């Protein structure tokens, strides 16, 4: 770990925080770092303290760790939303003024390049060479709600009431509901 941390010592503290959160430096982390920094700049905002910034990510790659770290968007706070589209696309919304930006990685960043070449390209290239940026209008997702827990009548584990399913006149968590055999 000492080598990894020494390699980033002179970088932006935001990047250092992203590496510490993610665990290592890699091309994916650079993508998320650059996309998140660009979103902050485009929207004229700072890292979220609560739910005022929303991130809608279209992949579950290393890049999302940087987005969470830099923007303060997490599943726990209810301001990180995952759409499993397999695209390096990040839509960032400022709830306070309703402004949003969609940032998409341009094609060709990965082709025929080593990991080190990709990292250098992602670190040094101007934003406009890496990303397509569009200011968009989106309906903000609802803010996080807290629901009561109810005991699954099969496994007896507590489950959020909105995730309960009914089968054979029993309230069940999703895994028990989807199980072929009732326990």
N, C-alpha and C positions, 0 to 999 in steps of 0.2 A: 504493500500500500504506500510506503514511503516514496517509491519511485513515481507512482502515479500522481501523488499530491505535489511532489517537487516539480513535475513537468508543467503544472498549471499555476505555479506560485505567482507569477507576474501577470496573470490574466485578470479580467474583470471579476470582481467579487461575486457578481451574479452567476457567472460561469462556474466559479469555484463552488458556489452553493449547489448548482445543478449537478456537478460532478459528485459532490459529497452525497447528495440525495440519491443519485443513480448508481454510484459505485465505481464508475470508470469513465474515461473519456473515449468517445467513439463518434463516427460520422452521424449517427442518428441523433445523438445528444446535441451536436452542432446544429442540425436542422431545426430542432425544437427551440434551442437557444436563440438562433437567428430569427426564427418566426415570431417568438414571443417578444424579443426586443423590438422587432419591426411593428408588432401590434401595439405595444406601449407607445412607440413614437407616433404612429399613425393616428391613434385615438387620443394622444395627449394625456395619458393616465399613468398612475403608479401602481405597484403591486397591490392586490386586493387584501384588505384586512378581514373582510367578511364575504358577503355574496355579491358585492357591487360589480365585479367582473365575472363574466361567464365565458367559458371556453367550450366549444363544441369541436371535438377532435374526430377525425375520420380514419384513425388507425390506432393500434395499440403498440406502437414501436417505442424505442428508446427516446424518441423525440418528445413523447408525451410527458416523460419525467421532467424534462427541462421546462415544458409549458407549465406544469404544476408548480415547479419550484420558483420560476420567475414571476408568474402571474398570480400565484396564491389561489389557484383553482384546484379543488380536490373533490373527490367523491364524497368525502366526509362532510364537507360544507355544502354540498349540493349545488356547486357551481361548475362542475366538470361533467360534460355529457359525451358519451362515446357512441359514435355511429360506426359500425363495423363495415366500412366501405373499402378498406385497404388502400386509401389514398393519403398522401402527405399533404393534407388540407386541414387548416385550422381556422375556425370562425370565432372571433373574439368580440364580445359585446360588452359595452359599458352600460349597466342598468341605469345609471344616474341621468344620462342624456339620451339613451337609446341608440347611440351610434355604434356601428359594428363594421368589422373589416374581415374579409375572407382572404386568407393567405395560402397560396398553393405552390408547392415546390415545382419548379419547371422541369421538364423532361431533359434527360441526358446528363444529369449530375453524376450518376453512378456508372454509366457505360465505360468499360475499358479502363477503369482507373483503380489503382490500389487503394487500400484503406487510408494510407498516409496521404496520397494524392487527393482523395475525396475530402479528408479533413482540412488540408491546406486550402483547397478550393472553397469549402464551406466557411472557413475562417476568414479568408481574405477577399472574396469576391463581393462586389457591390450588391446590395439588396435586389436591385432591378435585374441582375443577371441570374439570381437564384430563384426569385419568387414572382408570381403574378399576384397582384394585390387589387382587390375590388372592395370599395365601400358598398355595403349591402344594407338592406332593410329587412330585419327579421323580427318576429314576435318573440319577446323574451320568454324563456321557460319559466314556469312557476318557481317561486322560491321554495327552498326545502321545507317540508312539513314533517312533523314528528307524529308517528302513529303509535297506537298502543300495540303491545305484543299479546298474542293469544297462543295458548298451548296447542300444538298439533295433536290431534286425537290418535295418531298412530305412533310417532316417535317420541312424543311428549316434549319436544323442544319448542321454545318460544319462537314465534314467527310474526313479522309485521302483519297486522290484520289485512292490509290491502293485497298481500301475497297469498292469502289462504285460498284453497280450492275445495270444492265439495265433491265427494265421491262416496257412494254407498252410505249416504247420510252422515258422513263424518267430515269435519273440517280438517284439512290436511295442508302441510307445507308442500311446496312444489316437488321436491324430490320424492316424497311419499306418494303424492298424487300421480307422478309419472312412473313410479315403480311398477313392475309387472306383477310382483307379488306383494300382497298387503302383509305387513309385519305382524 
